[in-house]
Every structure is written in C-alpha cells, then in structure tokens.
Amino acid sequence: MDYKVFRAINQLSGRYSSLDMLMILISKKVRYIFMFVLIFMWFRNDSQKKLTLNAVISAVFTLFIHTLMTCFLF
C-alpha cells in the first residue's frame, strides 16, 4: 500500500514543470503557514490554546530529536 501511494505521488515528478515548482514552493513555505495557523488558533479562543500549546511542544521536541540525529548520523 505504501509503495502504491509513493508511486502515485512520484510518477508526476518531472512531467509538469509548473507543478514541480509549485510543490517546491509549498514545501519551502509550509513552515510559515504552520506558524500563522498556530498564532491564529492561539488568539481565537481559550479551547484552542491547549491544542496550540501541544502542537508547539510537539514541534520543538521533533526539532530536538532531529538535531540529535544529525549529530550522530551523517
């Protein structure tokens, strides 16, 4: 199943240059969209604050693990 999804996504690469450029742009700018959504959720209402805080903690923890992995793996 995973291989089928992988092939379905990657069979389009290189065929359409405009789609390739759009995907590259999205992959480079998605972190800013993520931060904007988190800021928007923080100021929306009190029930969203716990969810936003959990998302921020998760992102920081993931970046920490990634940094540790890059120290040991080349």
C-alpha positions as CSV (number, residue, x, y, z in Angstrom):
1,M,0.0,0.0,0.0
2,D,2.7,2.5,0.9
3,Y,4.6,1.7,-2.3
4,K,1.5,2.4,-4.3
5,V,1.0,5.8,-2.7
6,F,4.7,6.6,-3.2
7,R,4.5,5.7,-6.9
8,A,1.2,7.6,-7.4
9,I,2.8,10.8,-6.0
10,N,6.2,10.4,-7.6
11,Q,5.1,9.4,-11.1
12,L,4.1,13.0,-11.7
13,S,7.5,14.5,-10.9
14,G,9.4,15.8,-13.9
15,R,6.4,15.8,-16.2
16,Y,4.9,19.2,-15.4
17,S,7.4,21.9,-14.6
18,S,4.8,24.2,-13.2
19,L,3.5,21.5,-10.8
20,D,7.1,20.8,-9.8
21,M,7.8,24.5,-9.0
22,L,4.5,24.7,-7.1
23,M,5.4,21.7,-4.9
24,I,8.9,23.1,-4.2
25,L,7.4,26.4,-3.2
26,I,4.8,24.8,-0.9
27,S,7.5,22.6,0.7
28,K,9.7,25.6,1.5
29,K,6.9,27.9,2.8
30,V,4.7,25.4,4.7
31,R,6.5,26.2,8.0
32,Y,5.4,29.8,7.8
33,I,1.8,28.7,7.1
34,F,2.0,26.4,10.1
35,M,3.2,29.2,12.4
36,F,0.5,31.5,11.1
37,V,-2.2,28.9,11.8
38,L,-0.8,28.3,15.3
39,I,-0.9,32.1,16.0
40,F,-4.4,32.3,14.7
41,M,-5.5,29.4,16.8
42,W,-3.9,30.9,19.9
43,F,-5.8,34.1,19.7
44,R,-9.1,32.5,18.5
45,N,-10.5,31.2,21.9
46,D,-9.4,29.5,25.1
47,S,-10.3,26.0,24.0
48,Q,-7.8,26.2,21.1
49,K,-4.9,27.3,23.4
50,K,-4.2,23.8,24.8
51,L,-4.2,22.3,21.3
52,T,-1.9,25.0,20.1
53,L,0.5,24.6,23.1
54,N,0.6,20.8,22.4
55,A,1.4,21.4,18.8
56,V,4.2,23.8,19.7
57,I,5.7,21.4,22.2
58,S,5.5,18.6,19.7
59,A,7.3,20.7,17.0
60,V,10.0,21.7,19.5
61,F,10.5,18.1,20.6
62,T,10.7,16.9,16.9
63,L,13.3,19.5,16.1
64,F,15.3,18.5,19.1
65,I,15.2,14.8,18.1
66,H,16.2,15.9,14.5
67,T,19.2,17.8,15.8
68,L,20.3,14.8,17.9
69,M,20.0,12.5,14.9
70,T,22.1,14.8,12.7
71,C,24.9,14.9,15.3
72,F,25.2,11.1,15.1
73,L,24.1,10.2,11.6
74,F,25.9,11.7,8.6
